[in-house]
Amino acid sequence: MKAILAILACAAIMSSCMDQYNPVPYWKQFTSERQITSAKNLKLTEKGEIPAPTVAIAETDPISGKYASLCSSCHGADGKADGAAAAAMNPKPRNFHDKVWQAKVDDAHIAKAIKEGGAAVGLSGTMPPWGGVLSDDEIKGLVAKIRDWGK
């Protein structure tokens, strides 16, 4: 009986401790902060702080919000492969403004890379698959956004 009570007590303690490591409640905040810090010409407030967002991108343009939260850290806020993580990556992420690359690939190739990850299309495995996070319509929207940068 003592052993059962000890196990239950340990389980209760572990469960309460794990709540503090759950990132889900903070995703919206992280997305918002990433959008602000990846913006071009970021200007600090008079107090020297990063400005708070007035309206989250995800609320005004869902596709841009998905891009900002999932893609911009590597591919950059404007798709020029200049995101914060890009400097440490080898190979470098794709620059979506590259007209030669845009002409060589079709929409299905881009969609597959987004959905199944870079390795699925013979590219770097550092690009994760986003098919479990994005709907097919969101992937189509991201493909359209990428194509716009190639115009």
N, C-alpha and C positions, 0 to 999 in steps of 0.2 A: 504494500500500500504506500509506504514511504517513497519507494522508487517511482511509482506512478505520479505521485504528487510532485516529486522533484522534476520529472520529465515535463509535466504540465507547466510548472513554474518556469523552466528553461525555455519552453516553447513560447510562453507569453512574453518573456523578456526579449527573446530574439525577434519576435514579431513586432514589438514596439520599437526596437532599435532599427529595424529595417525601414520603417516609415521615413526616417530622416534621410535615407539614401535614395528614395524614390524620386526620379527626375521629372516624372509626368506633370506634376503641378507647376513646374518651372519652365516647361517648353515654350509657352507663349512669351514669357519674359525673355528667354534666351533668343527666340526668334526676333523679337523686337530689338533687342540690343545688337544682334548681328546685323540687322538692317541698318541701324544707325551707324555702327562703326565701319561698315563696308561702303558707306556713302562717299562719293567723291567730294572733295573740298569740305570735309568735316570741320565745323567751327565750334570751339568750346564756348560755353556760356561765360558771362562776366566773372563768375566764380571759379572758372577753370574746370568745369564739369562737362561731361558728355550730355548733350541736350536730350530731353525726354521726347519720345515720339508724340506728335500731335494726333495722328491717325495711323494706326498700324497698316502697313502695306497689305497684309493678308486680308484685312477687312474691306479695302477698297478695290483690290485686284487680286483675287485668289491665286491665279497662276503666277503672278510676280511674287506673291507671298510664299508660294511653294518653292519657287526658284531661289528666293532669298534665304529660306531656311534650310534647303537641302543642297543647293548647288553653288551658291555664291562664295562659300568659304574656299573653294578650290578654283572655280571658273571665273570668279570675280563678279562684282555687282553688275557690270556691263558686259559680261561674257568675253572679256579679253584675256582670260587665263591669268589674272593678276590678283586672285584672292589671297587671303592671309596664309593659307596652307600651301599655296602653289610654290612658294619659295623653297620649301623643304622637299618637294616632290620630284621624283625621277622615275618615269618620264613626267614632263610637265602636263598639266591638264590642257584640254583642247581650247583653242581660241576660236570662238564661234563667229568671229568677224573674218576669218580666213576664207576668201572667196573660192580659192582652188579646192579646199576641202569641201565647202558647201556644194560645189558642182559635182564632186565625185560621189557623194553619198545621197541615198534616198531617205525619205521620211521613215520608212520601215527600219532602216539601219539605226537611225537616231533613236527611234522609239525602243528598239531592242536593247540598245546600250543603256537607256534610262531604266527600262523595266528589269533587265536581267544582269546589268552591270557591265563593266568594261571588258571583262574576260570573255563574255558571251559573244562579243564581236571581234575578238582577237586583239583587244587593247589591254591596258593595264588593269590588273585585278584590284588596284587601290580604289577604283570607282565602284562603289557598292551598288547592288541591285535595289531599285526603289519600287519594284512592282508590288511589294507587300504593303507599301505606304501610300502609293498613288493609285487612283482609279485610271481606267483607260482614257477617260475624257481629260483628266489632268495631264496625263502623258502626252496626249494629242496637243493640249494647250502649250506644254513645254516645248514640243517639237516646233509649233508655230512661232513661239517666242525666239527659239534658236534660229529658225529660218529668217525671221525679221532682221536679225543682226547680220545676216549675209547679204542683204540687199544693198 
